[in-house]
């Protein structure tokens, strides 16, 4: 899917809820992953890939982490994340995972956002 099509989908409020009916199949593993992510994020510097609107960042990771760099390839998603989330330790950037631009920064945790989180 191209960034243009992702932006178009997000601009009209499509949150992929039609796919929710399929996530039951991975729910136990997704919850185990989320528990581990929360445990490792506590007091850490976290890089969150694919943050989308940053609901997971705001609700689950920000209260625990020292700092979060949340990235997504969609500028629409990042603009929504910035507007809707006020965690002072979270920073949102338009960036893909193949072109990380953080200089020599080291992250203790890398978290991939999961739709059923």
N, C-alpha and C positions, 0 to 999 in steps of 0.2 A: 504494500500500500504506500502510495507516495505521500509526502508531507502535505501537498496541496489537497489531496482527498481527505487526509486526516483533519486538516484545518477546516475544510468545508463541513465535514461531519460534526465536528465539535462546535462550530459556529451556530448550528441550528439546534444545539442541545442534545445531540445523540450521545448517550452515555453507555452504549452497548448493552443496555438492560435486556434486550432480546436474547442475548447469549447467556444470561444468568441461569436459564433452565439447564444448561450443560455443566455448570460448575459443581453440582452435587458429586460428580464422579471423582473430583480431586479434592473435595472439601477437607477430608482428614489430613492429607499431606499438606495442603495449603495452611491449615491451622497450625500444624507442627512447624512449618517454615516460619510463620508469623511469630510464634512463640520464641523460636530461636533468634529471629531478627530483633525482637524486642530485648531479649536477654543480652545479645551482643552489642546492641545500640546504646545500652545504658552507660553513660559517661563517655561515649566514643565520638569521634568525628566520622560522620556517615555520608557516603555518596549514594544517593538514591537515583537509580536509572529508571526512566519512564514514569515520572511522578504524576503525569496527567494533571488533574486539577488539585493535586496534593492533599486530598482528603486523608489518605493513609499517613502522609507526613505529619499533618496537623494533629490527627487524633491518636496515632500510635507511637510514632517515632520522636517527634519534637519534645514531648514531655520527658523523655529519657535521655536523649543525646546531648552531648556538649554542643555540637554544631552539625548542621545538615546542609549539604550542597545537593539540591534536588534538580535534576535535569530532565528535559524532554525535547524531542525534535520538533514539537509543535509550538509555535509562538502563541497560538490561541490558548493552548493548555497552560502555558507559562503565564500569560496575562491573566487568566482566570485564577491560577494558583496565587499569584501576587495580590490580586484583588480580594480573594476570599479567605486568605490565611494570614494570620498575624503573628505567628510564632517568631519571636525575636532571634532565635538561633537558627532559623531556616532561610536559605538563600536560593532563589530560583533562577535558572539560566536555560536559554534555548541552546541545546547542545546534544549531539549524538554520542553514542557510546564508542564510536570508532574514531572520534576526534576530540578526546578529552583535553581540555586546555586549563589545567590547574598548576602548571609549572611543576615544582618539586614536591607539591603537597602529597602527603601520605594519608590514606583513610584507614581507620581501623575496621570499618564495616562497609561493604558494598551491598546495597539492598535493591533488589528488583521488585518494583511494584507489581502486585498481583491483583487482577480484577476482582477477585472475591474476598479481598482483604477487608 
